[in-house]
């Protein structure tokens, strides 16, 4: 998985289908956890790019929930973008569409984090 440290405060993770999805998510969670042991201030916001993912399983969703929990404990955001219709259906079916924050693409996700807007930021967007 390309882990792209876009800035000191934002990391972009570009995921792909299994079997790499599980390995990449495990590595990302371990990376964030290791940074967190050095202090919460070094933990970045994370954008997870799903455009290379066609399906998810319960293990994948569990990894995303673990990552979200780690980031929230550090007052950081997790934004998921590039979600296909099949992934979106899985999110809706499991109720995770109300748990995670989504953006249409990486550019929008970056803007939301930098401007401090959108779901999960404490300031909701006025788009509608």
Beta strands, then each sheet from edge to edge (+ up, - down):
strand 1: 2-5
strand 2: 10-16
strand 3: 45-52
strand 4: 78-81
strand 5: 101-103
sheet 1: 1+ 2- 3- 4- 5-
end
